[in-house]
Amino acid sequence: MLRYASKDSARHPIAWLSYEKILEKTHTCYRAGSSVIAQDRPIDRAIDDRLDRIPFVDNLIRALIREEKDITGRVVARRSTGVVVGLTGKWGAGKSSILNLVSERLKKTDHVAVAILNPWLFKGRDELLAAFFGELRDALGRTPPEHARDLVEAIDKYREAITLAGHYAALLADAAGGAGLATAGRTAFSQALKLIRKPKQLSPHDERRNLEKKLANAKIGVVVLIDELDRVEDDEVRAVAQLVKAIGDIQGISYLVAYDPERVADALGRGSGDDRRRTGESYLEKIIQHPIPLRPLFEHDVKALLDALLDHHGLALPENMPDEESKVVEHIRQSALTPRELKRLVGSYAVLDRMLRKEISPADLLGYCWLLTKSPTLRDSIAQNIDVVVDDPNANEMSRRVIRQMDKKGKLEFAEVFGSAAAGQEKLLGLLFPTLGPDRSEESGGRISRRRNLVRALYLGDPPGIASSDDVRRLWDEPDETVLTNELKRLLKAGGLRPIIDRLDDLLEKLPEDGDAKFWRALAKSLIRDQDWLLIPEDNHAVAEDATTYLMRLGLRDKSKIERVKSAIKALLESGDLIIVPDMLRKHLFRWGLTVHGRSETNGGYIFNKHETEELLKECIPLYRNALIDGTIIRRIPNCDAIFALSNTNNWDEYLQNTLTEQLADPSARASIAGLIVPPGYIADRSSLDQLFNAEVVLALMRTSNQGTSGTSWSDDSLRRLRAILAGKNPMFADDDEETDTGQQIKL
């Protein structure tokens, strides 16, 4: 469907097209094997047109060329309208593509000659004049033979007359003392005088009339296309403008000039500020008879072109994206003004996607590339303020945010963080980095607002210590649970398991659900110590905490995933897990106020409701009691969550207390319990420990054995802290001689 802005379709043609038709043209382009779509250069074939601009091109041609038909309707002649049409638009809007399509169309049309002038290729008035007539001469030389010779001869004579008249004027001005004009030697002056003794033959006016008659007799329309006018220096812009002004009224020749009106008006203007703009526009009005603005890209144009560009690179945006990510893509579609912007955007995106594929949300990566192409200095500003913009900053930045919140200062302004580099990009920055924007961030492991992902984008790959998504997927896809368990154990010993688990926060929702039971069982088994007793610090506990957090977060982010989390917990429970399920249970006991403390953390999310949590506890109690009684928990389990699940719910009885006390008669067991409960950085109160085991008995055992040396400084520090607590002292301040000033008599 084609509509026009006015009744005169030749003056203001504007094409309005359906999205479906654009896509149809796009796919036709690909079937033809075109590659120009992905390159930052103009198209030159109609088959490469994704925006269906041919109707617009045809209207432009009708403004430049008129047809003459015989009584049968056959075209017998085409003649130029003689107008100077301006095709205006911003840099990258597609003006050169339109000129190329006009040229392609006209070259396939009978009774038409096309000359193309690119002033960017020439320097100075003389070169431009020579180039103009050279292109015009070549175009006329390609007309039918019966007219070509006469037309070429006529254009040569007109050029000679123009040139000689110009030289003669320059010589006279020079003789009169004109400043800044060309000076010719005595020989050139003599030659010019000989030539101008034949004014009738060399009169520019007469030669122009002669050219016009021959064009009319040849029944040929001539079109001169002038491109890149807004790319040349100011002097060249003025030279082209003067050229068109001087010879633009030749009957039988039409002109189509492509330019950015703001840039050209500035080059032609005089003075400064508004005066320069007004004088430049006034000069343009004297040259361009019909300025026709190239229509902007509408949103459906942008969508079609963006999809086509991505498809060329074998890429596509996901059909179903979270709302926050959809807003990023929507913003880009609304902001893009020119095809060149989209080509540069997708070119950048295609490069980064190859480096960061599967690591970062495609929408966020596209938004980041938009920032790079529209405001390159923003990249350095973001790199200098990583922790300021991410959702998971370091401890120092988190403290600053808390202080700022307490002071009721609100969020930082974009200008405070990025300075002038943020100008015009505030909305997109807010969408990409919600901690600075108006909306609360919904947690998503693939978003660029996660610290690890932003670092990846800034430095084009995984920083040291971060596992790749392919590493995680290879483990997830391992079919043999025993092989998987052994590989996880190997990674744990090498320090590589925690980065793998850390990536689950990003990837878990994308990993196949049928691998859940196998992976979680293998992980829980890999975290069980191979040897008895905890004597050195290890990652097992931290890995277990992270794993539980990320598994729970899967359901908190997306309620539809809650059943998936429950199924994973069920599989772990059936396998006798004493590490991950107890941590999950402990979190829910506190969430629903089911502990002896009675406090309910009502603001926290949950996977199991209160009744389900109570039922889960009932199912776990026998398992945890048996593991405590047979010594498994103290010897092999890296955390105490199973113990706490019993002790915090009044399920820790005298039998369990006596059992644990007896186990702690072993010095290695005491070193283990110290490392589990009060390692460096942790504290506990004596009454809580006395509930778990007989504090007086254990303290007496530690005194009697003079225990304080286990072989490692970490374990020794943990034992010292335990002994201080049992003696009623603050472990942060007590020294090794804690008994000398307790003021208490400890009786067995």
N, C-alpha and C positions, 0 to 999 in steps of 0.2 A: 504494500500500500504506500502511495506517495502523496504527500501533502505539500503545499507551498505557503510561504509566509505572506505572499501577496498574489494578486491576479496575474502579475507579470512574472511568470515562472522563470524567465530567463534572467531576471535581476536578482531574485532571492530564492534560489532553490534550496530546500531543506528536506532531506530524506528521513522518514520515520519508518523503522522496520521492526518486525516482530523478532523476538529472541529465537524462535524456532527457525526462522528463515536465515538468521545469522549463523546458527549452528549448521544448517544445511549447507551454506556456502563454505563454512569452515571445513566440514568433512569432505566436501568436493575438493577443496584445496589440498587436503592430505592425500586423497586418493590419487591426485596428480603428482604426488611425490615432492611437493614444494618444501624447501627448507628456509626460505626467506623469512618466514613468520618469526623465527626465533632470533633473527639477526637484527641488530640495531641499525637498520638501513631501510630506505623506502622500498616499497614493492614496485614492480614495474610490469606486472601482468595482472589482468583481471582475475585470473584463476587464483591469485594469491590474496584476493580481497576478502577479508573475514567480516567486514562491516557493511557489505552490500552497498558500496558507494557508487556503483555504476549508474544508477538513475541520476544521482547528483552530477556525475561526470557528463552524462548525456545532456543534462540541462545547461551545464557550462558550455558545451560545444554548440548548443543552439544559440547561446548568447554571443558566440564568436563567429559562427558560420551560418549563413542562410542558404537554403536550397532553391533551385529553379527547376520546375518540372514541365514536361510537355503535356499535351492534352491526354496522353495515356497514363500520366502519373509517373513516368520515368524521370529520374533525376538527370538533367542535361547539363547542369552547371552548379557550382557552389561558389559563393562569393563571401568575402569577409565582411563583417558588419562594420569594421573599422573602429571598434570601441577598444578602450583600455580597461580591462577588468582586473580588479585586485582580489586575490584570494588570500584572505587574512586569517591569522590564527597564531597561537603561541608556538614557541619552539617545541617541536616534537608532536604537534597536533596532527600531522599527516599531510601537510601541504605538498611536500615533494612527491608523496605517493599519488596524490590527486593529479599533479602535473604529469607524472609518468603514465597514469591511466589515460589522461587526455591525449597524450602523445601517441600511446599505443593505439587508441581508438582512431585518431585522425590519420595515422600512417596507413591504416587499413581502409581508408575512405578515399574514393575517387575524387578528383578535382580539388585536392587539398595539398598544400605544401606546409611542412612544419619545421620551424627553426627553433633551436633550443640554445639559450644563452645562460651560462652559469658564471656570473661576475666573480665568483670566488677564485676562478682559475686565472684571472687576469689582473694586472696592476696598472693603474693610471688610465687617463682618458684615451690616449692614442691606442693602447692595447684593447680597450673595451670597444672602441669604434671599429677597429680592424676585425675584432672577433665577431661583432654584431653583423657586419656586412659579409664576413666570411661564412657565417652560419646561414645567413639569408641566401647567399649565392649558392651554397651547397644544396639548400632546400629547393630552390628554383631549378637547379640542375637536375633534380630527380623527377621533375614533371615530365609529361609526355614529350617525346623528341621534337614534335612539330612546334612546340612552344618553348622548349627549354633554352635553345640558343638565344632567341630574342630576349627572353626574360633575364638570362644571365648577363647579356650585353647591356640591357637597360639598367640593371642594378649596379653594374660596374661603372657605367657612365655617371649614375647618380652619386655613387660613392666618390668618384673622382672629382665631381663638381663640389660636393660637400667638403672634401679634403682641401682642395685648392682654395675654396672660399675661406676656409678656416685659416690656412697658412697666410693668405693675403691679408686677412684682418689682423693676424698676429704681427705681421711685418710692419703694417702701417702703425699699429699701436706701439711697436718697439721704436720705430722712427720718431714717434711723438713723445717717447720717454715713458711709456707705460710700464709700471713696476710689476715684477713677478711674472711677466709673460715670456713666452719662448723667444729666443733670439736666433735668427738664422744668419748664415754667412752670406757673403756677397754673391757667391755662385748660386745658392738657392734662391736668392732674391731675383737674380737675372732670369733664372729658369721660370720662376713663377710669373714674371712680367711677360715672358714670351707666351706662356699659356693663356694668360687672361686677356691677351689681345684678341681672343676669339670668344667674347662673352656670350654670343648667341649659342655656341656649342656647349659651353661649360656652365651655363646658368643653373644653379640648383633648382630653382623654381621650374624651369623648362624641363630639366631632366626628370624631376619628380612627376610632372604631368605625363611625360612620355612613358614612365614606368607604370603609372596608373592606367593608361590606355592599354598597354600591353597585357597587364593583369586582367583587365576587363575583357579583352578580346580572347584571352586564353581560357576564360571562364573558370579560373582557379582562385580559390580562397587561400590566403596565406595567414598562418598563425605563428606568432613569436611567443615562445614560453620563456619566461625569465624566472629563475629560481635562486635560492640562497641569498637573496638580497639582504636579509637581516643578519647574515654571518660575516659580511665584509666590513672593512674599516669605514669610518664616516666619509672619508674622501671618495671612496669607491661608491658608496650609496648615493652621494650627490652626483657623481659622474653618470651613473645609470639613470638617475632621475632626470638629469638634464638631457641625456640621450633620448629617452622616451618622450620627454616634453618637446624636443626639437623635431623629431621625425615621427611622432606618434599619430600625426594626422594624415598619413598617407592613406588614400582611399585604396581598399583592397588588402590591407594588412590589419589584423586584429592582434591584440596583446593580452596575455594572461600573466600577471605578475604576482608571485607568491611572496608574502612577507609578514613579519610580525609588526603590526601597526605602531606599537609603542616604541619598539627599537628603531624603526625607520623614521618615525616622527622626531625622535630624539636626535638622530643623525642629521636630519635636514633642518632642524630648528636653529635658532639663534638666541643668544642670551643664556639664561639659566632658569631653572624651576618651571613654573607654569608658563612663563613667557616663551621658553624654548619649546615646550610641548605645543603651545598654540600656534607658533610660527611654523613649526614642522608640520602640523596637521593642515594648516592653511596651504602650504606648499604641496602637500600630497593631494589635496582636493583639486589642484590645478592640473595634476597629472593623471590620477586615477578617476575614471568617469563612473565606474560602478564597483565599489568595494563590496565583496560578498564574503561574509564571515563563514569559515568552516565550522559546521555545527559541532558543539561539544559532544563528548561521549556521554551517553545516558547510561544508567546503571545496568540495563540489560546488555548494552554494548560491552561494558567492562566485564560483566560475567562471562559473556561468550568469548571475548578475546582472552581473558585470563584462563579460562578452561582450555582454550585452543593452544595457548602458549605452554601451559603445563603438559598437555597431552603430547605436544611435540617432543618434550623431554622424557616422555614415559612416566609422567607424574600426574597425580590427581589429589585434590583435597577430599577428605572423608565426607561422605554424604551426611552422616549423623554426628555432629560435633556437640559438645557441651555448650550451653548458652554463652558462657564467658568467651569461649574460643570463636563461636559463630559471630559474636560482636566484633572481634578483631577483623575477620574477613569482610564483614559488612561495612566496617569503617573504611577499609581500603577500597572497596567497590564504590563507595560514595565519594572518596577523595581523589581517585585517579581522574585526570583530565585529558591525558593524551595517550596515544598508543605507545609512544616512546617510553613514557613512565612505566607502563606495564611490561614492555620488553626488557627494560633494565631491571625491573623488580624480579621477574621470573628468571632472568639470566643469573642474578645473584642467588636467588633461591635454589636454582638447579645445582649450583656449585656447592652451596652449604649442605643441601640435602644429601649429596653424595658422601659428605664427610660426617654428617650427623644423623643419618637416616635411622629411624626407629628410636632415637634418643629424646627428641624434643617434639612437642605438639606441632604438627604441620602448620596450623593456623598461627601459632606464636612465632614460629620460624619465619613465616611469610611476613608477619608484622615487623619482626626484627629487621628483615631485609628491606622493608619499606623505609624504616628509619635510616638504614645505611645509605640508601639511594637518595633520599630526600634531604637528609641532614647528616652528612658523614662525620661531622665533629661530635655528634652525640655518642658515637661508639667509644671515644676516649673518655667522655664524661661518665658514661655508664661504667666503664672499666675502673675508673677512679672511685666509684661509689657503689661497688657491688653490694656490700652489706647494708647500705642505706635503702636499696630498692628491692631486695629479695624478701621473701616471706619467712625464710629461716636463716636469719643473720647470725653472726658470732655473738658471744656473750656480751662483749662491750656494747655493741649496737643494740642488743636487746635491753640492756640496762638503760641506755639513753632513751629508748622508746618508752620504757616504763616511767622514767623521770618526766619526760615530756607529757605523757598522759596524766601523771599526777599534777603537773603544773597547768593542766587544761590548755595546752598550747595547740592541740590538734595535730593533724598530719602536716608534714613538710610541704611547702609549695614547690612546684616544679622548678621555678626560677632559683630557689634556694639551693637546689641540688645540681641542676644542669646549666644554670645561667641562661644566656641568650640562645644557646643551642637548642633549647626546648621549644622555642617560639614556633607556633603552628602545629606542633606535634603533641600537645598536652593530652588530648583525648586518647590517642593511641598509647602514649606512655602510661596513662591511667589504666587502660585495658590490659596492657602487658604486665604492669607492675602494680597490682591492686593495693599494695601497702601505701602507695602514694595517691591512688585514685579515690573516687568517692564511694566505690562499692567494696564490700567485704570480699575477700578472696575465698573461693571454694577450693579446697585442697585438691590438687591433681599433680601426680608425680611427673607428668610430662610437660608441665608448664615452664616457661622460661623464667618465671619468678622464683623457681627453686634455685638455690645457690649453685648446685652442681651443674644444672642445665645452662644457666647463664654463663658460667665459666667455660663450658663446652662451646657455646656459641661465640664467645669472645676470642677464644684461643683455638677454635677449629678442631675440636677433638676432645677426647677424654684426658683430663689432667692426671698426673701420677696418683695412683691409689684409688681410682674409680674404675669399677668393672664395666665392661661394655654390655649392651643388651644381648649381643650374640653369645657372650659367655654365659649369661643367665639362661638363655633359651637352650643352649646345648645341655646344660645340667637338667633343665626341666624336661627335655625330650628323651633323656636316658631311660630306656625301658626297664632295666634291671635295678631293682631297689637295693640290692646288696652292693652292686657296682657304684651306684649313686652314693650310698652311705660312705663307702670307702673314699670316694673322691672328695666328699664334703669334709671328711676327717683330714685328708691330706691338705686341703685348703685351709682348714682351721689351724693346723700345725705351722703352715707356712705364712699365716697372717693374711690369707686371701679370702677367708669366708665372710668376714664382716662386710667388705665392699660388695660382695655378691648379695647378701641379705639386704644391704642398704638399697640396692637397685630394685628390690621387690616393691618398695614403696612406689616406684614409677611404673613398674611393669605388670604387677600381679593381676590387675583387672584385664590385661590383654593376653595373659597366658592361658592355655587351654585348661578348662576346669577338670578334665579327666586326669590331669596329672597331679591334682591337689593331694589326694591321700598318700600316694607314693612319695611325693616330695616332702611333705610335712613329717611323715613317719621317719624317713631317712634323715632329715635334719635333726629331729629329736634324738635319734640314736647316735648321730655323730657328735652331739654335745655332751654325751656321757663320757666321763674321764676313763681312759684306758687303764690307769693305775689308781690305787687307793690314795686317798688323802689329798687335800689341797695345801700345798706348801709354797707355791709360787703364784703370782698373779697370772690370770689367763683370760682370754676373750670369751670363753664359753658363756659366762653370765650375761655380758653385754650383748652378745649375738642373740641369746634367748630373749632378752628384753626387746630388742629391735624386731625380732621375728614376730613376737606376740603383738607388738604395737602395729606393725604393718598389716598383719592378718586382720586385726580388729578394725583398722582404718579402712580396709576394703569395704566392709559393711557399713561403716559410718558415712562414707562418701556417697555410696549408692545403696539405698535401702533394698534394691532388688538383688543385691549380692549377699544379703544377710544369711539366706539359706545356704549359700555356698560356704560361708564361714562356719556355720553350724556343722555342716557336713565334714569339714576339715577337722573340727574339734572332736567330732564323734569318732572319726578314723584314728585320731591320736589317742583318745581315751580307750578305744578297743585294743590298741597296741600296748597299753600300760604306760603311757607317757607320764613322766614325773617332772617335766621341765616347762613345756609351753602351756599345757592345760592348766596347771596350778597358777601360773601367772595370769592367764585369762580369768580364772575363777576369782582370784584375789581382787582384781579390778572390779568385777561385778558385785562381789560381796560388799565392798565399800560403796559402790554406786547405789545399792539398794538399802544401805544401812543394816546389813545382816551380820555385822561384827559386834564384838563386845563393846566397842566404842559407841555404837548406836548412831553415829552421824551418817547422814545420807548425802552423797555428792550429787545432788539433783541436776547440776548443770552439765554433767558428763553424759556422753552418748553411751549406747549399750547395744549389744548383740542379743543377749538373753534377757527376757523380762524377769521380774522378781520371782515369779513362780518357777520359771525355767532355771533360774540360778539356784533356787532352793533344791530343785530336783538334781541338778548337776552336782551340788555339794554332797547330797546323799549318796550319789553313785561313786564319788571320789573318796569318801572317808575310808572305806575298807582298804582301798589300794594304798592310800597314803600311810595308814597305820601299819600295814604290813611292811612297807618300804622302810619305815622308821625302825620297826622292831628288828628286822633282819640286817640293819646297818647300811642298807644301800644308799640312803639319802646322805649320810655323813661321809661315806667313802667315795661315792661316784657322782653325785648330782651337783651341778655347779651353782644352784641357788637354793634358797630356803622357803620358796613359796608354798611347797607342800606342807612344811611345818607350820607356817603362818596360817594357812587355810584351816588347819586343825586348831591351833592355839587361839586364833581370833574369833572362833565360833563356839567356844565352850566344848569342843570335842577333844581337848587335850586333858587327859585324866592322869590320876596318880601313877597308873601303870606305865604310861608313856614317859612320865617325868622320871620315874625310877630307871626305866630302860635306858633313856638317854644319859642319865647320870652314870650308870654302870659303863656305858660305852666310852664316856669321857675319862675313864680311868686310864685309857691308853693316851700317852702324850701326843701321838700323831693325830688322834681324834680331837684332842683339845686344840691342836694347831689348825685343824680343818675347820672346826666350829668357829674359831676366832677369825679365820680368813673369810668365812661365809657371812658372819653377823657383824663384826666390827673391824673390817679392814681399814687401812688408812683413809681418812675422810668420812667415816661413818661413826655414829655413836648409838648407844642404847642405854636404857636405864636398868638398874640392878633388879628392880621388881619384875620387869618383863622377863629377864633371863632366869630369875628364880622360879618363874612359872614353868619354864621349859625343863630345867634341871635344878638340882639342889645346889644353889650358889655357894653355900658354906662348904659343902663337901668338895666341890670342884676347886674352890680357892685353896682349901687345905691341901689338896693334891698338888696344886701348882707350887705351893710353898715347900711342901715336903720334898718334891722332886727338883726344887729350885729351877723349874722350867722357865726358860727365857731364851734359849738358844735352840733353834730348829734347823739351822743350816742356811737360812736365807734371811736377809735383812727385812724383806717384806713380811714374812711370817713372824719374825721376831717382834716387829712393830705391832702386828695384830695381836700377838700373845700379850705384849705389854699392855695394850689397850684393854684387852679382856680382863687381865688381872687387876688393873686399876678400877674398872667398873665394878668388879666383884668386891673390891675393897671399899666401895662407896666413894670413889674419887672421880673427878672429871678427867677422862683420858686425854683431853687436849692439853692438860697442864701437869699431870702426874709424871713423876720420873720413875726410874727403875726401883728406887727405895721407897715404894708406896706404903710399906707397912709401918714405917717409923713414926708417922704422925697421923695415923687414922683416928686415934682416940677411941677405937672400938676393940673389944675382945671378941674374936671369932672363935666360937666353940664348935667342935664336930658333933 
